[in-house]
Amino acid sequence: MTDEGGGATERPGGAEAADSVLVALADPTRRLLLELLAAQGEATATTLAGRLPVSRQAVVKHLAVLDAAGLVSGSRVGREVRFTVRPAALDATARWMAALATDWDRRLADIKHAAEAAEREARQDRGPGARPAT
């Protein structure tokens, strides 16, 4: 995020890390790769490409994005690189989203209470038996 002068601005905790996770998850092929890896435990790019309608090279590029976001990791076993899911980044993003939702729920509750208080005050100002304004 940048400020009006073009410089970087500080974002609340976890938002920067969540950005890369959310960008990675925005692509349906990457989401499918995560699902396949979660189901299989580990797999090579070649194995994964065999289960998707994309080339091995495309799978490698998608895995690189997932790796940069901290969602998968690759480890070399002989000549192969086997990829596994790393849930920590996804868990951190889920916690960040839950905190964001809690903050919005609090803000909406504050607005509701303010509106209800204003309505009560308006009724009291009109006095008993007054008709509501239309």
C-alpha positions, 0 to 999 in steps of 0.5 A: 500500500502507498500513501498519497506521496507514493511512499509505502504505508504501514498496514495492520498486523498480518495484512502484508502476508495475507496479501500474497496468500490472497493473490496466490489463492485468487487463481483457480488452478493454484487453489486446485493445486493446494487441494491436490497436495492436501489430499496427496500429502506430497507430489511432484510438478509432473504428478500434479500436471498429470491431474490438471489441464495445464502443462508441467511448466505452468504447474511449476510457475503456479507452485512458485507463486504458492511457494512465495506466498508460503503455502507450499514448500518443495524439497529435493529427493534425488532428482525430483522436487516434492511439494507439500502444503504449508498450512501456517500462512493459510492459518495466519491469513484466516486469523487476520480475516477473522480479526478483520471481520470482528472489527467490522462487526464491532463497527456495525454494532456501534453504528446500529447503537448510534442509530437506535439512540438517535431514534429514541432521542427523536421520539422523546423530542416529539413528545407523547402522542406525536406522529412519526415524521414521514 
